């Protein structure tokens, strides 16, 4: 039998805050993470090059601010932020989608890119196994 160990880190985190950086630089926040920054509608993106940490803080509309889009049909309060220019400028790897548990420091939502993360795969198509591209049972 071809058993595989279930990696609980790839399962949805439920009430724990999570931020996923998707392919093409889209950030998705679950409701708990968005609540940490007071459900801000507009944010500024910050980057600590020395420690490889992304910071996201609430902001008013300005040339440097990004709009957060709420997904109206989401039951979990999912919100999105398009930040491909940010990820490209700082060389943040977006070749695969990854999920982090953010922390809050001085009102800034922090994503430690050196910290633990989980690779995330969408649920739109089944993952292919290594045997001739057939779906994993």
N, C-alpha and C positions, 0 to 999 in steps of 0.2 A: 504494500500500500504506500501511496505517496503522500503521507501526512506532512503538513507544514505547521509550524508553531504560530499561533495567533499573536500578532504584535499589537498589544492593546494601545500602543502609542498612535496607531493610525486610525483608531476608532474615534468618532466624534467625542469631544470633551464634555459635552453637556453644559453644566453650569460654570465650568472653569473658563476663564478668559483664554481666547486663542486668536492668533492672527496668522493667516496663511498668505504667503507671497506666491501668487500663481505665476504660471508661465506668462510671459509678456509684461510682467511688472504690475499686475493688479493685486492690490492688497484686499483681503476679505477679513472682516472683523465679525466675530460672533457677538451676540447681544451683550454678554458679560464684559468683553473687551471694550466695546463701544461705550458701555456705561462707565467704565473707569475714567474716560475723558468727558464725562457728563453729556454723553450723546451728542457731541459736537457735530455741527453740520459743515463746518469749515475748519481745516487744520493746516498747520505748517509742518513740513518734514525737515528733520534735523539728522545729521550724521556725525558720529564720533569716529573719525578715521583711525585714531590710535587704538581704540578698544573694539572697533567694528560693531557699533551699536547704532541702530536706527531709533530716532526719537520722533514721536508724533504728539503735537500739542495743539489744543484748541486755539483758534485764531479768528479774527474778524476778516471779512473779505479784504483782500489785498492782492497785489500782483504776484506775491509768493505763496498765496494760500491755495489749497486744494479743496474742492467740494467733495463731501462724502455722500454717496448715493445709497439710499435705503432701498432694499429689495422688498417691494410691497407684498409679495406672496410668501415671504419667508416666515416660518413659524418660530424660528430661533432668533429673529432680530438681525439677520445678516445684513451687513452694509459693505459697500465696495468703494475703493479709492483707486483711480487709475494713476499710476506713478511710474510709467515706463521710462520717462526721461530721467527721473531720479535714480532708478536702478541701473540704467545704462551709464549715467554720469559717474556713479560711484563704483561701477564694476560689480554690482551685486548679482550673483549667479541666479538666474531664473530659468535654467534649462529644465528643471523639474520643480513642481509645486512643493513647498515645504511649509509646515505648521510649527509655530512656536507658542510657548506660554509667555505672554508679555508680563512685565512688571511695571509698576507705577512709581516714579521718583520725581518729587517736586512738581507734580501735575503733568509730567511727561510720560506717555506710554512708551516703554523701552523694549526693543526687540534685540536681544543679544545674539548676533549672527554666529558667534562662537559657541553658544550654548546648545543645549539639547533641542533637537527638532525632529520632526517625522516627515518622511516623504509622503505626499498625499496623491492619491490617484482618484480621478473623477469616477462617477458611477454611470457615465453615459455609454461606455462600451466595456466589455469584459477584458481583463488583462490576458495577454497571450502567454502560454507556457513556452518553455524552451524547446518543446517537441513540435516541430513543424508548424508553429504558429497556431496551434489549436487552443481554444479557451481552457482555462484552468477549471477543473470540476468544482 
